[in-house]
């Protein structure tokens, strides 16, 4: 019975992803020299880095995806840092967020 359920789940997952077309898409992002921009997140907006994940791009350059938050003013910035080029690109930023740890989620 477990094998039948596992097989059905595998077939369903395969069918689900078979319908999805995957393509590369350039995002419209603003990019800046990293040194001053990252300092500004802290000094101007009081944001602190709360998440970072290391990655590499297709050119094998080291990247860090980072989330910066200010819990008092509710500002946030999600960015990608290209360390060899010393460039930072803002993926998204805004105001207002919910701390899921405080909601019990």
N, C-alpha and C positions, 0 to 999 in steps of 0.2 A: 504494500500500500504506500509506504514512504517513497519507494522508487517511482511509482506512478505519479504521485503528487509532485515530486521533484522534477520529473520529466515534463509534466504539464506546465509547471512554472517556468522551466527553461524555454519551452516552445513559445509560451506567451511573451516572455521577455524578448526573445529573438524577433518575434513578429512585431512587437512594439518598436524596437529600434530599427527594424527594416523599413519602417515608414518615415524615418527621420533622415533628411538630407543634411549632411554636415559640410559646412564650407567655412573658410577663413574670412573674417570680416574685420576691416580696420575700424577702430572706434575713433570718433572725434574727441580727442583729448588735448588738454593744454599741458605742455611740458616746459620745465624750467631747470636752471642750474640747481642741483640738489642742495648744496650747502646752505644757501640763504633761505630757500623755501622751507626746508625742514626746521631750521631755527625759528622761522616766522610762525610756524604752526604752534610752537610752544610760547614764544614771547608775545605774539599778537593775539592769538586765539586761546591760549592756555591749554591747548590740546596735548595729550600725552599718548605715546604709542602703547596700544594695548594688545596688538596682534601683529605678528610678522611670520611670513612663510617664504622660505627660500625656493627659488626656481631658476631655470635657465631658459633663454630664448633660443630661437632656431640658429642664431649665430654663436651659440654656446657662451653667451655673456651672462654673468651672475645677476639675478634679479631678486628683489624682495617685495612681496605684496604686503602692505602695511595698512592697519586701521588705527587712526588717531581719534581720540574722543576727549571732550571736555564735559564731564557729567553735570557741572553747575550750569553752564550756558547752553548745554545740549547741542553744541556744534560737533560735527564729525567730518573726517576726510578719509577716503579710501584711495590709496595711491600705489604705484609701482615704481620702485627705485632700481635704476640700472647702474650698478656700482662701477663697472669699468669706465663708463662714459660720464659718471657723476651727474646723471639726469634723473629727474623725477617727473612722472606723468600722473595727473590727477584723473582717476577713473570716475569718481563721484564725490560730492560733498554736499553738506546741507545742515539743517537744524532739526532737532527733535528726534528722539529715539527712545526705545523701551529697553530697560535692563532686564533681560529675561531671567537672570538669576534671582531678582527680587520678586518676580511673578510666580516663581516655582516651576517654570517650564524648563 
